[in-house]
Amino acid sequence: MTSLNIAVAGSTGRMGRTILETIAEANDLRLSAALEQPDNPYLSQDIGNLTGTPPGVAISSNYASALAGSDVLIDFTRPAGTLSHLAACRKLGVRMVIGTTGFSSEEKEIIHEASRDIAIVLAPNMSVGVNLLFRLLEIATKALPEGYDIEIIEAHHRHKVDAPSGTALRMGEVIAQAQGKDLSKVAIYGREGNTGERSPDTIGFSTIRGGDIVGDHTALFAGVGERLEITHKASSRKTFAAGALHAARFLAAKKSGLFDMQDVLGLR
């Protein structure tokens, strides 16, 4: 069996290390590059010495040369870095799995443009369970009659820099689309002071940041006399890493195009 060569951006971070560990457990994948920013203190060190994974790959900031031997780059970094990596991948014909969140509409358009040349999976959450959650939200939204107020509550660790989370925003998009609405016109991201009564046409968001919470997401449908809560809780980053590798395998047969985890999992 020919191994798929995987490069990992942000390889010394929390998510990067988890991805490296998951690659090491797979017999059909090979780590081809461990990438970091030029100011990273671990540059040139063997990634195996740092993470306990098999040795043989030095941490590099030279994306152009490191990616030359890679089939897929997995990137869970930040928007500016991801877009820089995207340019290198597009030039070299390397596919991308992007789990980075916090992109603006303009940045998403850059990714869409690049997908004309390379195959990309872009998803705010790679978890199989979360992507099933998206499908359940669509079903619930279409099944429930009017009169249910919708709130999305999410919680993450203290180090997360964007809010609401990309997953929470995607939950809102799924619900709004099922209602025939534009999320940007109905979303409420904060309440303070005398806000007046809640508008029944809005979708509210609440954000919690603290400790080492990996990721909790709940959609609350609150009616009169009852409420429905659809919740996903992640207890380990390995669920995201496993999903990212599943996405990498999916891309092996793709030349170009923009996909998400609904495509990868056959849920669409």
Backbone as numpy.savetxt, mean C-alpha at the origin, in Angstrom:
# Nx Ny Nz CAx CAy CAz Cx Cy Cz
13.15 -24.51 -11.53 12.30 -23.31 -11.53 13.18 -22.06 -11.53
12.90 -21.10 -12.43 13.63 -19.85 -12.50 13.12 -18.90 -11.43
14.05 -18.35 -10.65 13.65 -17.43 -9.59 13.36 -16.06 -10.15
12.41 -15.38 -9.52 12.10 -13.99 -9.85 13.03 -13.11 -9.03
13.73 -12.21 -9.70 14.69 -11.34 -9.03 14.00 -10.11 -8.48
14.05 -9.94 -7.15 13.32 -8.88 -6.47 14.27 -7.87 -5.87
14.04 -6.59 -6.16 14.75 -5.50 -5.50 13.81 -4.87 -4.48
14.37 -4.40 -3.37 13.56 -3.82 -2.30 14.06 -2.42 -1.99
13.20 -1.42 -2.13 13.51 -0.04 -1.74 13.22 0.13 -0.26
13.99 1.00 0.39 13.81 1.20 1.83 14.10 -0.08 2.59
15.15 -0.76 2.18 15.41 -2.12 2.67 15.77 -2.21 4.15
16.21 -1.11 4.76 16.58 -1.17 6.18 15.47 -0.68 7.10
14.35 -0.26 6.54 13.22 0.20 7.35 12.40 -0.96 7.88
11.38 -0.65 8.66 10.56 -1.69 9.27 9.90 -2.58 8.22
9.26 -1.96 7.24 8.59 -2.74 6.21 9.60 -3.42 5.30
10.68 -2.72 4.97 11.70 -3.30 4.10 12.29 -4.57 4.68
12.59 -4.55 5.95 13.17 -5.74 6.60 12.18 -6.91 6.59
10.91 -6.59 6.80 9.90 -7.66 6.78 9.80 -8.28 5.40
9.87 -7.45 4.36 9.84 -7.97 3.00 11.06 -8.86 2.73
12.22 -8.43 3.19 13.43 -9.23 3.01 13.29 -10.60 3.67
12.75 -10.62 4.87 12.56 -11.89 5.59 11.60 -12.80 4.83
10.55 -12.21 4.25 9.56 -13.00 3.53 10.13 -13.53 2.23
10.96 -12.74 1.56 11.65 -13.22 0.35 12.53 -14.42 0.68
13.24 -14.33 1.81 14.15 -15.41 2.20 13.42 -16.72 2.45
12.14 -16.65 2.78 11.34 -17.85 3.05 10.74 -18.45 1.79
10.84 -17.75 0.66 10.24 -18.21 -0.60 11.28 -18.90 -1.47
10.91 -20.03 -2.06 11.88 -20.76 -2.90 11.82 -20.33 -4.37
10.89 -19.44 -4.73 10.79 -19.00 -6.12 11.19 -17.54 -6.31
11.76 -16.93 -5.25 12.17 -15.54 -5.31 13.61 -15.40 -4.86
14.30 -14.41 -5.44 15.69 -14.14 -5.06 15.88 -12.65 -4.87
16.50 -12.26 -3.76 16.79 -10.85 -3.55 17.94 -10.44 -4.46
17.68 -9.47 -5.33 18.70 -9.03 -6.28 19.30 -7.68 -5.92
18.59 -6.88 -5.12 19.10 -5.56 -4.74 18.42 -5.08 -3.47
19.21 -4.51 -2.57 18.70 -3.89 -1.34 19.05 -2.41 -1.43
18.04 -1.57 -1.57 18.27 -0.17 -1.92 17.92 0.78 -0.78
18.68 1.86 -0.71 18.46 2.86 0.33 18.84 4.24 -0.18
18.57 5.26 0.62 18.92 6.63 0.28 20.42 6.87 0.46
20.98 7.86 -0.24 22.44 8.10 -0.18 22.98 8.41 1.22
22.13 8.92 2.11 22.60 9.26 3.46 22.36 8.14 4.47
21.93 6.97 3.99 21.66 5.87 4.92 22.96 5.38 5.56
22.99 5.21 6.88 24.24 4.82 7.57 24.70 3.40 7.26
23.84 2.58 6.66 24.20 1.18 6.40 24.68 0.93 4.97
24.85 1.98 4.17 25.27 1.80 2.78 26.53 0.96 2.68
26.55 0.09 1.69 27.67 -0.80 1.35 27.78 -2.02 2.27
27.03 -2.04 3.36 27.05 -3.21 4.23 26.24 -4.35 3.59
26.58 -5.57 3.95 25.80 -6.71 3.47 24.47 -6.73 4.21
23.39 -6.77 3.46 22.06 -6.71 4.08 21.82 -7.89 5.01
22.47 -9.02 4.73 22.31 -10.20 5.58 22.84 -9.99 6.98
23.89 -9.19 7.11 24.45 -8.91 8.43 23.51 -8.05 9.27
22.69 -7.27 8.59 21.80 -6.36 9.29 20.47 -7.00 9.64
19.97 -7.86 8.75 18.62 -8.40 8.91 18.57 -9.87 9.30
19.69 -10.56 9.23 19.68 -11.99 9.52 19.21 -12.83 8.35
19.01 -12.20 7.20 18.64 -12.93 5.98 19.92 -13.40 5.28
19.82 -14.25 4.26 21.02 -14.76 3.58 21.91 -13.63 3.08
23.24 -13.76 3.23 24.18 -12.72 2.80 24.36 -12.72 1.28
25.09 -11.72 0.81 25.45 -11.69 -0.61 24.96 -10.48 -1.36
24.17 -9.60 -0.71 23.66 -8.40 -1.38 24.04 -7.18 -0.55
24.80 -6.27 -1.14 25.23 -5.06 -0.45 24.16 -3.97 -0.60
23.94 -3.21 0.45 22.99 -2.11 0.42 23.54 -1.00 -0.47
22.73 -0.54 -1.41 23.20 0.42 -2.41 22.21 1.56 -2.57
22.74 2.73 -2.96 21.90 3.87 -3.30 21.91 4.14 -4.80
22.66 3.32 -5.54 22.75 3.48 -6.99 21.65 2.65 -7.65
20.49 3.24 -7.80 19.34 2.50 -8.31 19.55 2.02 -9.74
20.19 2.84 -10.55 20.36 2.49 -11.96 21.15 1.20 -12.12
22.25 1.05 -11.40 23.06 -0.15 -11.55 22.47 -1.33 -10.79
21.90 -1.08 -9.62 21.35 -2.17 -8.81 20.13 -2.80 -9.46
19.31 -1.98 -10.12 18.08 -2.48 -10.72 18.31 -3.23 -12.02
19.50 -3.10 -12.59 19.77 -3.71 -13.89 19.55 -5.22 -13.89
19.74 -5.86 -12.75 19.56 -7.31 -12.68 18.27 -7.74 -12.00
17.31 -6.82 -11.91 16.08 -7.10 -11.18 14.88 -7.19 -12.12
13.92 -8.04 -11.74 12.66 -8.15 -12.49 11.60 -7.22 -11.94
11.56 -7.08 -10.60 10.53 -6.28 -9.94 11.15 -5.51 -8.78
10.76 -4.24 -8.64 11.12 -3.45 -7.46 9.91 -3.33 -6.56
10.06 -3.66 -5.29 9.00 -3.48 -4.31 9.32 -2.22 -3.50
8.39 -1.29 -3.47 8.65 0.02 -2.88 7.55 0.41 -1.89
7.92 0.48 -0.61 7.04 0.96 0.45 7.74 2.14 1.12
8.08 3.18 0.37 8.84 4.28 0.96 7.95 5.52 1.09
8.34 6.62 0.47 7.55 7.84 0.50 7.39 8.37 -0.91
6.37 9.19 -1.15 6.07 9.58 -2.53 7.24 10.11 -3.35
8.02 11.03 -2.80 9.13 11.61 -3.57 10.14 10.54 -3.97
10.48 9.67 -3.01 11.42 8.60 -3.31 10.87 7.62 -4.32
9.60 7.25 -4.15 8.98 6.29 -5.06 8.96 6.81 -6.49
8.66 8.10 -6.67 8.62 8.67 -8.01 10.01 8.69 -8.65
11.03 8.90 -7.83 12.40 8.83 -8.34 12.74 7.41 -8.77
12.34 6.43 -7.96 12.58 5.03 -8.30 11.79 4.63 -9.54
10.60 5.19 -9.66 9.74 4.91 -10.81 10.43 5.32 -12.11
11.07 6.47 -12.10 11.77 6.94 -13.31 12.86 5.97 -13.71
13.61 5.46 -12.72 14.68 4.50 -13.01 14.10 3.19 -13.53
13.03 2.71 -12.92 12.41 1.47 -13.36 11.85 1.59 -14.78
11.26 2.73 -15.06 10.69 2.94 -16.40 11.79 2.91 -17.46
12.91 3.52 -17.15 14.03 3.56 -18.08 14.61 2.17 -18.33
14.65 1.35 -17.26 15.28 0.02 -17.34 14.29 -1.10 -17.66
12.99 -0.79 -17.68 12.00 -1.83 -17.95 11.76 -2.76 -16.78
11.94 -2.25 -15.55 11.73 -3.06 -14.35 10.31 -2.81 -13.82
9.58 -3.87 -13.54 8.23 -3.75 -13.01 8.27 -3.24 -11.57
7.13 -2.70 -11.10 7.09 -2.16 -9.74 5.86 -2.60 -8.98
6.07 -2.90 -7.71 4.98 -3.07 -6.74 5.09 -1.89 -5.80
4.07 -1.03 -5.78 4.12 0.21 -4.99 3.10 0.14 -3.86
3.62 0.12 -2.63 2.77 0.15 -1.46 2.84 1.49 -0.74
3.59 2.42 -1.31 3.69 3.78 -0.75 2.33 4.46 -0.76
2.04 5.26 0.26 0.79 6.01 0.31 1.09 7.50 0.41
0.04 8.31 0.27 0.21 9.75 0.40 0.44 10.48 -0.91
0.21 9.81 -2.04 0.40 10.46 -3.34 -0.69 11.50 -3.60
-0.31 12.59 -4.25 -1.29 13.56 -4.71 -1.91 13.06 -6.02
-2.95 13.73 -6.47 -3.59 13.35 -7.73 -2.60 13.47 -8.89
-1.77 14.50 -8.85 -0.78 14.69 -9.91 0.26 13.58 -9.90
0.67 13.16 -8.70 1.66 12.09 -8.60 1.09 10.76 -9.07
-0.18 10.52 -8.76 -0.83 9.30 -9.25 -0.88 9.28 -10.77
-1.04 10.45 -11.36 -1.07 10.54 -12.83 0.29 10.20 -13.42
1.37 10.57 -12.73 2.72 10.21 -13.19 2.89 8.69 -13.20
2.38 8.04 -12.15 2.44 6.58 -12.09 1.63 5.96 -13.21
0.44 6.51 -13.46 -0.41 6.00 -14.53 0.29 6.14 -15.88
0.96 7.25 -16.09 1.68 7.48 -17.35 2.81 6.45 -17.51
3.53 6.18 -16.41 4.64 5.22 -16.47 4.15 3.82 -16.78
2.91 3.50 -16.39 2.38 2.15 -16.60 2.15 1.84 -18.08
2.30 2.83 -18.95 2.23 2.57 -20.38 3.48 1.81 -20.84
4.55 1.93 -20.07 5.82 1.31 -20.45 6.20 0.12 -19.58
5.78 0.12 -18.31 6.11 -0.98 -17.41 4.85 -1.40 -16.65
4.86 -2.63 -16.16 3.73 -3.14 -15.37 3.89 -2.71 -13.92
2.80 -2.19 -13.33 2.83 -1.67 -11.96 1.62 -2.17 -11.19
1.84 -2.63 -9.97 0.75 -2.84 -9.02 0.84 -1.71 -8.01
-0.19 -0.90 -7.96 -0.28 0.21 -7.00 -1.44 -0.06 -6.07
-1.17 -0.19 -4.79 -2.24 -0.48 -3.83 -1.88 0.13 -2.48
-2.83 0.78 -1.82 -2.55 1.36 -0.51 -2.38 0.32 0.58
-2.83 -0.89 0.31 -2.70 -1.98 1.27 -2.60 -3.30 0.52
-1.56 -4.07 0.79 -1.32 -5.32 0.07 -1.94 -6.53 0.75
-2.55 -6.33 1.90 -3.14 -7.44 2.65 -4.29 -8.08 1.89
-4.33 -9.41 1.87 -5.44 -10.12 1.26 -6.74 -9.79 2.00
-6.69 -9.75 3.33 -7.87 -9.46 4.12 -8.42 -8.07 3.86
-7.54 -7.08 3.75 -8.00 -5.71 3.50 -8.65 -5.60 2.13
-8.10 -6.28 1.15 -8.68 -6.20 -0.19 -10.02 -6.93 -0.28
-10.20 -7.94 0.55 -11.53 -8.53 0.68 -12.46 -7.55 1.38
-11.93 -6.81 2.35 -12.70 -5.78 3.04 -13.27 -4.77 2.05
-12.46 -4.34 1.08 -12.95 -3.39 0.08 -14.17 -3.95 -0.64
-14.11 -5.22 -0.98 -15.25 -5.85 -1.69 -16.48 -5.91 -0.78
-16.28 -6.23 0.49 -17.39 -6.29 1.43 -18.03 -4.92 1.63
-17.20 -3.88 1.63 -17.73 -2.52 1.78 -18.63 -2.14 0.61
-18.22 -2.53 -0.58 -19.04 -2.25 -1.76 -20.40 -2.95 -1.65
-20.37 -4.22 -1.22 -21.61 -4.98 -1.07 -22.51 -4.35 0.00
-21.90 -4.02 1.15 -22.69 -3.45 2.26 -23.30 -2.11 1.87
-22.53 -1.26 1.21 -23.01 0.06 0.83 -24.20 -0.03 -0.11
-24.13 -0.93 -1.06 -25.23 -1.08 -2.02 -26.45 -1.75 -1.39
-26.23 -2.58 -0.38 -27.34 -3.32 0.23 -28.11 -2.49 1.26
-27.40 -1.58 1.95 -28.05 -0.81 3.01 -28.88 0.33 2.42
-30.07 0.55 2.96 -30.91 1.67 2.49 -30.36 2.99 3.01
-30.98 4.08 2.61 -30.59 5.38 3.14 -30.87 5.43 4.64
-30.20 6.34 5.32 -30.42 6.47 6.76 -29.29 5.92 7.61
-28.21 5.51 6.97 -27.04 5.01 7.70 -25.90 6.01 7.53
-25.41 6.50 8.67 -24.26 7.41 8.66 -22.99 6.58 8.60
-22.03 7.04 7.81 -20.83 6.24 7.57 -19.61 6.97 8.11
-18.85 6.26 8.94 -17.62 6.77 9.51 -16.51 5.74 9.30
-15.30 6.22 9.01 -14.14 5.34 8.84 -13.13 5.70 9.92
-12.76 4.71 10.71 -11.81 4.92 11.82 -10.57 4.10 11.55
-9.41 4.74 11.62 -8.16 4.01 11.39 -7.13 4.34 12.45
-6.28 3.36 12.77 -5.24 3.54 13.78 -3.93 2.93 13.28
-2.83 3.69 13.49 -1.51 3.21 13.10 -0.47 3.63 14.14
0.74 3.13 13.97 1.85 3.42 14.87 2.24 4.90 14.81
2.98 5.33 15.80 3.32 6.75 15.95 4.23 7.28 14.84
4.88 6.38 14.08 5.82 6.83 13.06 5.17 7.11 11.71
3.91 6.75 11.54 3.27 6.96 10.24 3.11 8.45 9.97
3.47 8.89 8.75 3.54 10.32 8.47 2.33 10.88 7.73
1.48 10.03 7.13 0.34 10.54 6.39 -0.96 10.15 7.09
-1.95 11.02 6.96 -3.26 10.76 7.58 -4.35 11.46 6.78
-5.50 10.83 6.61 -5.78 9.43 6.95 -4.90 8.48 6.14
-4.86 7.25 6.55 -4.05 6.27 5.85 -4.57 6.06 4.43
-3.69 5.58 3.57 -4.10 5.27 2.20 -5.21 4.24 2.17
-5.18 3.30 3.09 -6.22 2.27 3.15 -7.56 2.89 3.53
-7.55 3.80 4.52 -8.79 4.46 4.92 -9.37 5.27 3.77
-8.51 5.96 3.05 -8.99 6.75 1.91 -9.57 5.85 0.83
-8.92 4.69 0.61 -9.46 3.77 -0.38 -10.81 3.21 0.06
-10.96 2.95 1.36 -12.26 2.53 1.88 -13.32 3.58 1.57
-12.97 4.85 1.79 -13.90 5.92 1.49 -14.24 5.99 0.01
-13.24 5.79 -0.83 -13.48 5.82 -2.28 -14.42 4.70 -2.70
-14.20 3.50 -2.15 -15.06 2.35 -2.49 -16.50 2.65 -2.10
-16.71 3.18 -0.89 -18.06 3.47 -0.41 -18.69 4.57 -1.25
-17.93 5.64 -1.50 -18.48 6.75 -2.28 -18.85 6.30 -3.70
-18.00 5.51 -4.32 -18.29 5.03 -5.67 -19.54 4.17 -5.69
-19.71 3.34 -4.64 -20.90 2.50 -4.57 -22.17 3.34 -4.40
-22.02 4.55 -3.85 -23.15 5.47 -3.68 -23.32 6.40 -4.88
-22.40 6.30 -5.83 -22.46 7.21 -6.97 -21.99 8.60 -6.64
-21.07 8.73 -5.67 -20.60 10.04 -5.23 -19.10 10.19 -5.45
-18.64 11.41 -5.35 -17.22 11.75 -5.42 -16.72 11.96 -3.99
-15.75 11.15 -3.54 -15.30 11.24 -2.16 -14.81 12.64 -1.81
-14.15 13.31 -2.73 -13.60 14.63 -2.44 -14.70 15.64 -2.07
-15.93 15.35 -2.44 -17.03 16.27 -2.18 -17.84 15.90 -0.93
-17.63 14.71 -0.39 -18.44 14.27 0.76 -17.60 13.92 1.99
-16.27 13.91 1.87 -15.42 13.50 2.98 -15.31 14.60 4.03
-15.36 14.19 5.30 -15.12 15.08 6.44 -13.93 14.52 7.21
-12.82 15.28 7.26 -11.59 14.75 7.84 -11.33 15.23 9.27
-12.15 16.11 9.79 -11.95 16.55 11.15 -13.16 17.33 11.65
-13.41 17.23 12.95 -14.52 17.98 13.56 -14.02 18.65 14.83
-14.39 19.90 14.98 -13.99 20.63 16.18 -14.95 21.79 16.38
-15.29 22.06 17.63 -16.16 23.18 17.92 -17.62 22.90 17.59
-18.37 23.95 17.34 -19.80 23.82 17.06 -19.97 23.46 15.58
-20.01 22.18 15.29 -20.05 21.72 13.89 -21.47 21.60 13.34
-22.47 21.71 14.21 -23.83 21.51 13.77 -24.14 20.04 13.61
-25.36 19.72 13.20 -25.74 18.33 13.02 -24.96 17.70 11.87
-24.80 16.41 11.99 -24.08 15.67 10.95 -24.93 15.61 9.68
-24.30 15.92 8.54 -24.99 15.79 7.27 -25.06 14.31 6.89
-26.21 13.80 6.49 -26.34 12.38 6.16 -25.61 12.00 4.88
-25.17 12.98 4.10 -24.51 12.69 2.83 -22.99 12.59 2.95
-22.45 12.76 4.15 -20.99 12.79 4.31 -20.43 11.45 4.74
-19.12 11.30 4.53 -18.35 10.15 5.02 -17.27 10.72 5.93
-17.33 10.37 7.20 -16.39 10.90 8.17 -15.16 10.03 8.35
-14.05 10.67 8.70 -12.78 9.96 8.94 -12.24 10.34 10.31
-11.77 9.34 11.05 -11.12 9.56 12.33 -9.77 8.86 12.31
-8.73 9.56 12.78 -7.37 9.04 12.73 -6.78 8.91 14.12
-6.18 7.77 14.40 -5.48 7.51 15.66 -4.04 7.18 15.35
-3.10 7.77 16.10 -1.69 7.46 15.95 -1.10 7.19 17.34
-0.44 6.03 17.49 0.15 5.74 18.78 0.85 4.41 18.85
1.88 4.34 19.66 2.57 3.08 19.94 3.05 2.37 18.69
2.86 1.05 18.69 3.35 0.24 17.57 2.19 -0.42 16.81
1.03 0.23 16.78 -0.14 -0.33 16.09 0.21 -0.55 14.62
0.10 -1.76 14.14 0.46 -2.08 12.76 -0.56 -1.48 11.79
-1.85 -1.64 12.10 -2.88 -1.06 11.24 -4.25 -1.63 11.55
-5.16 -0.77 12.02 -6.55 -1.16 12.27 -7.46 -0.25 11.43
-8.45 -0.85 10.78 -9.39 -0.08 9.96 -10.81 -0.56 10.20
-11.72 0.37 10.43 -13.13 0.03 10.63 -14.02 0.97 9.82
-15.00 0.39 9.15 -16.06 1.18 8.52 -17.31 0.98 9.37
-17.85 2.07 9.89 -19.03 2.05 10.74 -20.24 2.57 9.97
-21.26 1.73 9.84 -22.53 2.13 9.24 -23.53 2.26 10.39
-23.84 3.48 10.79 -24.67 3.71 11.97 -26.08 4.12 11.57
-27.03 3.24 11.86 -28.43 3.54 11.58 -29.18 3.83 12.87
-30.49 3.91 12.79 -31.33 4.11 13.97 -31.69 2.73 14.52
-31.19 2.43 15.72 -31.50 1.15 16.35 -30.49 0.06 16.06
-29.54 0.31 15.17 -28.51 -0.70 14.89 -27.31 -0.05 14.22
-26.20 -0.76 14.28 -25.03 -0.31 13.54 -24.25 -1.54 13.06
-23.65 -1.39 11.91 -22.83 -2.44 11.32 -21.40 -1.96 11.28
-20.47 -2.78 11.78 -19.05 -2.44 11.74 -18.30 -3.52 10.97
-17.54 -3.11 9.99 -16.69 -4.02 9.21 -15.26 -3.63 9.51
-14.51 -4.54 10.12 -13.19 -4.21 10.66 -12.11 -5.17 10.16
-10.94 -4.61 9.91 -9.75 -5.42 9.68 -8.65 -4.93 10.62
-7.97 -5.88 11.28 -6.86 -5.55 12.16 -5.64 -6.36 11.75
-4.54 -5.66 11.52 -3.28 -6.33 11.18 -2.42 -6.42 12.43
-1.91 -7.60 12.70 -1.05 -7.79 13.87 0.42 -7.97 13.49
0.69 -8.08 12.20 2.06 -8.26 11.73 2.21 -7.66 10.34
3.37 -7.05 10.08 3.65 -6.51 8.75 3.84 -7.62 7.72
3.96 -8.84 8.19 4.17 -9.94 7.24 2.99 -10.12 6.31
1.79 -9.75 6.75 0.64 -9.88 5.87 0.77 -8.96 4.66
1.37 -7.75 4.87 1.59 -6.82 3.77 2.72 -7.31 2.87
3.77 -7.86 3.50 4.90 -8.37 2.73 4.48 -9.54 1.85
3.68 -10.45 2.41 3.22 -11.60 1.63 2.37 -11.14 0.45
1.54 -10.14 0.66 0.73 -9.61 -0.43 1.58 -8.96 -1.50
2.63 -8.24 -1.08 3.53 -7.60 -2.04 4.24 -8.62 -2.91
4.65 -9.73 -2.32 5.31 -10.78 -3.10 4.33 -11.47 -4.02
3.09 -11.61 -3.59 2.05 -12.16 -4.45 1.87 -11.25 -5.67
1.91 -9.93 -5.41 1.79 -8.96 -6.50 2.98 -9.04 -7.45
4.17 -9.26 -6.91 5.37 -9.39 -7.75 5.25 -10.59 -8.68
4.75 -11.68 -8.15 4.56 -12.88 -8.98 3.53 -12.61 -10.08
2.48 -11.88 -9.73 1.45 -11.52 -10.70 2.05 -10.73 -11.86
2.97 -9.81 -11.55 3.57 -8.96 -12.56 4.52 -9.69 -13.49
4.99 -10.86 -13.09 5.98 -11.60 -13.89 5.48 -11.83 -15.32
4.19 -11.96 -15.48 3.63 -12.24 -16.81 3.11 -10.98 -17.50
3.35 -9.81 -16.90 2.83 -8.56 -17.46 3.96 -7.71 -18.03
3.70 -7.10 -19.15 4.67 -6.21 -19.78 4.42 -4.74 -19.39
3.16 -4.37 -19.30 2.81 -3.00 -18.96 1.40 -2.99 -18.37
0.98 -1.83 -17.88 -0.36 -1.71 -17.32 -0.34 -1.36 -15.85
-1.41 -0.74 -15.38 -1.55 -0.37 -13.97 -2.60 -1.26 -13.33
-2.21 -1.94 -12.25 -3.08 -2.91 -11.59 -3.15 -2.58 -10.10
-4.14 -3.18 -9.42 -4.19 -3.10 -7.96 -4.38 -4.50 -7.40
-4.55 -4.60 -6.09 -4.64 -5.92 -5.48 -5.94 -6.62 -5.81
-6.95 -5.88 -6.20 -8.18 -6.54 -6.66 -7.89 -7.35 -7.92
-7.03 -6.81 -8.78 -6.61 -7.56 -9.98 -5.75 -8.77 -9.59
-4.81 -8.54 -8.70 -3.90 -9.62 -8.28 -4.67 -10.78 -7.68
-5.67 -10.49 -6.88 -6.41 -11.53 -6.15 -7.62 -12.04 -6.91
-7.87 -11.49 -8.10 -9.02 -11.93 -8.89 -10.34 -11.56 -8.28
-10.40 -10.44 -7.57 -11.64 -10.01 -6.91 -12.46 -9.06 -7.77
-11.92 -8.68 -8.92 -12.65 -7.75 -9.79 -13.34 -8.54 -10.90
